[in-house]
Every structure is written in C-alpha cells, then in structure tokens.
C-alpha cells in the first residue's frame, strides 16, 4: 500500500506527527490478545475505524479471522503472526473475577506469565516478526505506596499484585532479546460508563450509596478509556517509547476526592464510608478488597509526557463529565 501518515495515529505534540519520521502506512496489520475485553474492544474499533486490520488472538476454535492459541497448553498458531506490524497483548485472568484463594492466585499469575512467555517466544522465533510488542501490565506493580509520587523508575512493591506484574513484564524477555521494541502498559483505573470498575459502581452512586473507602486518603491513579486507547496507539506509533509506561492521567486523586467527584457528576450524596475488612477475612476476601479499594498508588505518566503525548482528559471532573455524558 501507499505509505502515508494515518490521521488516527496523530496524538501528542504536533512535532510527533511527522510522516517522514514514522513511515506509517494505511492498512497496517495488528494482532490483539484480550480483544474481547473492555480495552481490547475499544482498541479494535479505533484501529479498524482508521483502516487497519485487527487479528484477534483467541482460544476458541473455528474463527477464520483469528489466530488460535492455548496459553496453558503452550501452543499458538505462529504462522498467523508472521509479517504483522505490531502486537498488543492484553489477555489475563481478571483480578476481581473471584476470591483470592490459593488456586485463584495461581490462575491470575499463570494466565499472565505463561501467556506472555508463549507469545514473546513465538514472536522472537518468527522470520518476519512485528516491530513492536505492546504488553499489558498494571499499576499494581508499585504496590501500596502511600503518598509517594511514582514514576516509571520507582521500584516494585512486594505484595501479591506487585509480584504478578514483575513476572508479567519479565515474561517478554525473549521478544526484547530478539530486538522487538517492547512496551509495558502499567494501566491505572480505567474510567468508562459501560465497563470496568466505574460502571459497576454507577448504580450504587445513583442510589445515593456512594462511599469513600476507609479514610479516603489513599491515592487513585486513573485514566479514561478514551485516553487509554490513544496512549496504546501512541505506544504502537512512537518508536522512542520502550519499556514501562504509566498509563494514568497526570492528576491522580485521593479516594475521598474521587468519591465526591462521582457523586457531584451524578448529583448524589456521598457521605458513607466503607470499613476496612480485617486481614483475616475468610477465603481471600480481605486481600482482594484491600488491593482494590485501600491500596494507594500516586503515579505520574512521566514517559508518556516526555514522549509528547497529550491527554484529552487530564483532570477528573471534566473526565467524568465526558465519560458520563453530562455537561
């Protein structure tokens, strides 16, 4: 195809959209694991709207437009990945999909480490590998850090999710060794009215039962789904971006401030408080709730900003107004 700049990839500073520097063309081919998830669906729609081809990497047999894989079994259709322009890896067991029993912890870690190792090794062995692998991670990498400001250079935490994220990112080693530019997406709380954590809370807030968690002083690092997709596409496009990338808006807020902002956006009171469960709560409930509601992570998207990315939703109030469709 004729090589020319694709408008859909023009994000960030104007100087970053020089077609002579990027060489991007219309009709590129991207594979996505986790393409049926919240982020995967939005990313797929965005890429397809700009004329690119998206090839889902799926476990289910019978799809002619997809690449088949079985992470647990260690198999993947390598031929279907030959000659792609980029791969986005978003697959993994949901963190909040069940109580953190020992078996569930094993599934959470294995689904990320095994799948990423298989994908990275396969890409590294291709005759025509993609130029870039954008692989999922999460702000859980940093653990519970109180008021500390966390850039990509901060050390990892030492709790369960932090160890999962460290193993997750480390599993791309073979792709990196093969010279594939690799980016780790340390994604924050993704805000969308139709999926994710916010969507699950909306009914509670609309009923006037919105509540802060404990003291509410723990920091929440968030990003709208809109900017999440833009940032992933920026990572695919911008050749200077490599390694860890904090995908969070530049203005994190405390849990209390977040609760108040959602209540204000919905015109509902938020005077309640969620008590902190005892660590001895049965069947892994306590650790799960602690990680989801009480862990504090105050991130700054330093690498994104330095690379020239500009957020459309940098502040929480306007972001919620956009997400919720309210003036």
C-alpha positions as CSV (number, residue, x, y, z in Angstrom):
1,X,0.0,0.0,0.0
2,X,1.0,3.6,-0.4
3,X,3.0,4.7,2.6
4,X,1.4,7.8,4.2
5,X,0.6,9.2,7.6
6,X,-2.5,7.8,9.2
7,X,-4.6,10.6,10.9
8,X,-5.8,8.2,13.5
9,X,-2.3,7.9,14.9
10,X,-1.7,11.6,15.2
11,X,-1.7,12.1,19.0
12,X,0.5,14.1,21.3
13,X,2.6,17.1,20.2
14,X,2.4,18.2,16.6
15,X,6.1,17.5,16.1
16,X,5.4,13.9,16.7
17,X,3.2,13.6,13.7
18,X,5.8,14.0,11.0
19,X,5.2,11.2,8.4
20,X,8.8,11.2,7.2
21,X,9.9,10.3,10.7
22,X,7.4,7.5,11.4
23,X,6.8,6.0,8.0
24,X,3.4,4.6,9.0
25,X,1.0,3.5,6.3
26,X,-2.7,2.9,5.9
27,X,-3.8,-0.7,6.2
28,X,-1.5,-2.0,8.8
29,X,-1.9,-5.4,10.5
30,X,-2.1,-5.7,14.3
31,X,-2.8,-8.8,16.4
32,X,-4.5,-8.3,19.8
33,X,-4.9,-10.8,22.7
34,X,-7.7,-10.0,25.0
35,X,-9.6,-8.3,22.2
36,X,-13.0,-9.0,23.8
37,X,-12.2,-7.2,27.0
38,X,-13.1,-3.5,27.7
39,X,-9.8,-2.1,26.4
40,X,-9.4,-4.7,23.6
41,X,-12.8,-3.9,22.1
42,X,-12.2,-0.2,22.2
43,X,-8.7,-0.5,20.7
44,X,-10.0,-2.8,18.0
45,X,-12.7,-0.4,17.0
46,X,-10.3,2.5,16.9
47,X,-7.8,0.7,14.7
48,X,-10.4,-0.6,12.4
49,X,-12.0,2.9,12.0
50,X,-8.7,4.1,10.6
51,X,-8.5,1.4,8.1
52,X,-6.2,-1.1,9.9
53,X,-6.7,-4.8,10.1
54,X,-7.0,-6.4,13.6
55,X,-6.4,-10.0,14.0
56,X,-7.7,-11.4,17.4
57,X,-5.7,-14.0,19.2
58,X,-8.3,-16.3,20.7
59,X,-8.7,-19.6,22.5
60,X,-11.9,-20.5,20.7
61,X,-11.6,-22.7,17.6
62,X,-13.4,-22.0,14.3
63,X,-12.8,-18.3,13.8
64,X,-11.2,-17.8,10.3
65,X,-10.2,-14.2,11.0
66,X,-8.3,-15.1,14.2
67,X,-5.1,-16.6,15.4
68,X,-5.6,-19.6,17.7
69,X,-3.7,-20.1,20.9
70,X,-3.7,-22.1,24.1
71,X,-1.5,-20.4,26.7
72,X,-2.0,-23.1,29.3
73,X,-1.1,-25.8,26.8
74,X,1.8,-23.8,25.3
75,X,0.5,-23.8,21.7
76,X,-0.1,-20.9,19.3
77,X,-0.5,-20.6,15.5
78,X,2.8,-18.9,14.8
79,X,2.2,-18.7,11.1
80,X,-0.7,-16.4,11.7
81,X,1.6,-13.9,13.4
82,X,4.1,-13.6,10.5
83,X,4.6,-10.2,8.9
84,X,2.4,-8.2,11.3
85,X,3.2,-4.6,12.0
86,X,2.5,-4.8,15.8
87,X,1.1,-7.0,18.6
88,X,-0.9,-5.8,21.6
89,X,-1.1,-8.3,24.5
90,X,-4.0,-7.6,26.9
91,X,-5.1,-11.1,27.9
92,X,-5.1,-12.3,31.5
93,X,-7.4,-13.6,34.3
94,X,-9.5,-10.8,35.8
95,X,-8.1,-9.6,39.1
96,X,-11.5,-9.2,40.6
97,X,-13.1,-12.3,39.0
98,X,-13.0,-14.3,42.2
99,X,-11.8,-14.5,45.8
100,X,-8.1,-14.7,46.2
101,X,-7.9,-18.3,47.2
102,X,-4.6,-20.1,46.6
103,X,-6.0,-21.5,43.4
104,X,-7.2,-18.2,42.1
105,X,-3.8,-16.5,42.8
106,X,-2.2,-19.2,40.8
107,X,-4.6,-18.7,37.9
108,X,-4.1,-14.9,38.0
109,X,-0.3,-15.2,37.8
110,X,-0.2,-18.1,35.4
111,X,-2.6,-16.5,32.9
112,X,-0.2,-13.6,32.6
113,X,3.2,-15.2,32.9
114,X,2.5,-18.3,30.7
115,X,0.6,-16.4,28.0
116,X,3.2,-13.6,27.8
117,X,6.1,-16.1,27.7
118,X,4.5,-18.1,24.9
119,X,3.7,-15.0,22.9
120,X,7.1,-13.4,23.3
121,X,9.0,-16.6,22.5
122,X,6.8,-17.2,19.4
123,X,7.3,-13.6,18.1
124,X,11.1,-13.9,18.7
125,X,11.2,-17.0,16.5
126,X,9.4,-15.6,13.5
127,X,11.0,-15.0,10.2
128,X,9.2,-11.7,9.9
129,X,8.4,-10.5,13.5
130,X,6.5,-7.4,14.3
131,X,8.5,-4.3,15.0
132,X,6.7,-3.7,18.3
133,X,5.1,-5.6,21.2
134,X,2.8,-3.6,23.5
135,X,2.2,-5.8,26.5
136,X,-0.2,-5.3,29.4
137,X,0.8,-4.6,33.0
138,X,-0.8,-2.6,35.8
139,X,-0.2,0.0,38.5
140,X,-0.3,-2.9,40.9
141,X,3.4,-3.2,40.0
142,X,4.2,-0.5,42.6
143,X,2.2,-2.0,45.5
144,X,0.7,0.2,48.3
145,X,3.0,3.3,48.5
146,X,1.1,5.9,50.4
147,X,1.8,9.5,49.3
148,X,5.0,8.6,47.3
149,X,5.0,10.0,43.8
150,X,5.7,7.1,41.4
151,X,7.3,7.5,38.1
152,X,8.3,4.6,35.9
153,X,11.7,4.5,37.6
154,X,10.2,3.6,41.0
155,X,11.0,0.2,42.4
156,X,8.2,-2.5,42.5
157,X,6.2,-3.3,45.6
158,X,6.3,-6.6,47.4
159,X,2.7,-7.7,47.7
160,X,0.9,-10.3,45.5
161,X,-0.1,-8.0,42.6
162,X,3.3,-6.4,42.5
163,X,5.0,-9.8,42.2
164,X,2.5,-10.7,39.5
165,X,3.3,-7.6,37.5
166,X,7.0,-8.1,37.8
167,X,6.7,-11.6,36.5
168,X,4.3,-10.4,33.8
169,X,6.7,-7.8,32.5
170,X,9.7,-10.1,32.8
171,X,8.0,-12.7,30.6
172,X,8.6,-10.5,27.5
173,X,12.3,-11.1,27.7
174,X,12.7,-13.3,24.6
175,X,10.9,-10.7,22.4
176,X,13.2,-7.9,23.8
177,X,16.3,-10.1,23.2
178,X,15.2,-10.6,19.6
179,X,15.2,-6.8,19.0
180,X,11.4,-6.3,19.1
181,X,10.6,-2.9,20.7
182,X,8.6,-3.8,23.8
183,X,6.4,-1.6,25.9
184,X,4.8,-2.5,29.2
185,X,1.5,-0.8,29.9
186,X,1.2,0.0,33.6
187,X,-2.5,0.8,33.3
188,X,-4.4,2.6,36.1
189,X,-8.1,2.5,36.9
190,X,-9.8,2.8,33.5
191,X,-12.9,5.0,33.5
192,X,-15.8,4.1,31.3
193,X,-19.6,4.2,31.8
194,X,-20.1,0.8,30.1
195,X,-17.4,-1.4,31.6
196,X,-14.8,-1.7,34.2
197,X,-14.8,-0.6,37.9
198,X,-16.7,2.7,37.4
199,X,-19.6,1.0,35.5
200,X,-20.0,-1.4,38.4
201,X,-20.2,1.5,40.9
202,X,-22.6,3.7,39.0
203,X,-25.9,2.1,40.3
204,X,-24.6,2.4,43.9
205,X,-23.8,6.0,43.4
206,X,-27.1,6.7,41.7
207,X,-28.9,5.2,44.7
208,X,-27.1,7.7,46.9
209,X,-24.9,5.0,48.4
210,X,-21.6,6.1,47.1
211,X,-18.9,5.9,49.8
212,X,-15.3,6.5,50.3
213,X,-13.1,3.6,51.4
214,X,-11.8,4.0,54.9
215,X,-10.1,7.3,55.5
216,X,-10.3,8.0,51.7
217,X,-6.7,9.3,51.8
218,X,-5.3,6.6,49.6
219,X,-4.4,7.7,46.1
220,X,-6.2,6.6,42.9
221,X,-4.4,6.8,39.6
222,X,-7.0,6.8,36.8
223,X,-7.3,7.1,33.0
224,X,-10.3,7.4,30.7
225,X,-10.9,4.5,28.3
226,X,-10.6,7.2,25.5
227,X,-7.1,8.2,26.6
228,X,-6.1,4.6,27.3
229,X,-6.7,3.7,23.7
230,X,-5.0,6.8,22.5
231,X,-2.0,6.0,24.6
232,X,-1.7,2.4,23.4
233,X,-1.8,3.6,19.8
234,X,0.8,6.2,20.7
235,X,3.0,3.4,22.0
236,X,2.5,1.5,18.8
237,X,3.4,4.5,16.7
238,X,6.1,6.3,18.7
239,X,9.4,4.5,18.2
240,X,11.1,6.2,21.1
241,X,8.7,4.6,23.6
242,X,10.1,1.5,25.1
243,X,9.9,-0.3,28.5
244,X,7.5,0.7,31.2
245,X,4.8,3.2,30.6
246,X,2.5,4.6,33.3
247,X,-1.0,4.8,31.6
248,X,-2.6,7.2,34.1
249,X,-3.7,10.7,33.9
250,X,-1.3,13.3,35.3
251,X,-3.7,14.4,38.1
252,X,-4.3,11.4,40.4
253,X,-6.8,12.0,43.2
254,X,-7.5,10.6,46.7
255,X,-10.3,8.0,47.1
256,X,-12.3,10.7,49.0
257,X,-11.9,13.2,46.2
258,X,-12.8,10.5,43.6
259,X,-15.9,9.6,45.5
260,X,-17.0,13.2,45.8
261,X,-16.4,13.8,42.1
262,X,-18.5,10.9,41.0
263,X,-21.3,11.9,43.4
264,X,-21.1,15.5,42.1
265,X,-21.2,14.3,38.5
266,X,-24.4,12.3,39.3
267,X,-25.9,14.9,41.7
268,X,-26.0,12.3,44.5
269,X,-24.7,12.5,48.1
270,X,-21.5,10.6,49.2
271,X,-21.5,10.7,52.9
272,X,-21.0,7.0,53.6
273,X,-17.7,5.1,54.5
274,X,-16.7,1.5,53.6
275,X,-14.9,0.0,56.6
276,X,-11.7,-1.9,56.0
277,X,-12.0,-5.6,56.4
278,X,-9.7,-7.5,58.7
279,X,-6.8,-9.2,57.0
280,X,-8.1,-12.5,58.5
281,X,-11.3,-12.3,56.5
282,X,-12.0,-15.8,55.0
283,X,-11.4,-17.1,51.5
284,X,-9.1,-14.4,50.3
285,X,-11.7,-11.6,50.6
286,X,-9.7,-9.3,52.8
287,X,-6.6,-9.2,50.5
288,X,-8.8,-8.7,47.4
289,X,-10.7,-5.8,48.9
290,X,-7.5,-4.3,50.3
291,X,-5.9,-4.3,46.9
292,X,-8.9,-2.9,45.0
293,X,-10.1,-0.2,47.5
294,X,-7.4,0.6,50.1
295,X,-4.1,0.4,48.2
296,X,-2.5,3.8,47.4
297,X,-0.7,4.5,44.2
298,X,0.1,8.1,43.2
299,X,1.5,7.8,39.7
300,X,2.9,10.2,37.2
301,X,2.9,9.3,33.4
302,X,6.4,10.7,33.0
303,X,7.5,8.7,30.0
304,X,4.3,9.4,28.1
305,X,4.5,13.1,28.7
306,X,8.2,13.3,27.8
307,X,7.5,11.4,24.6
308,X,5.0,14.1,23.6
309,X,1.6,12.5,24.4
310,X,-1.1,15.0,25.3
311,X,-4.1,13.8,27.4
312,X,-7.6,14.7,26.3
313,X,-8.8,14.1,29.9
314,X,-6.1,15.2,32.4
315,X,-8.4,16.2,35.2
316,X,-11.0,14.1,36.9
317,X,-14.0,16.5,36.9
318,X,-14.1,17.1,33.1
319,X,-13.1,13.4,32.5
320,X,-16.2,12.2,34.4
321,X,-18.4,14.7,32.6
322,X,-17.2,13.3,29.3
323,X,-17.4,9.6,30.4
324,X,-20.9,10.0,31.9
325,X,-22.2,12.2,29.0
326,X,-23.1,15.1,31.3
327,X,-22.3,18.8,30.9
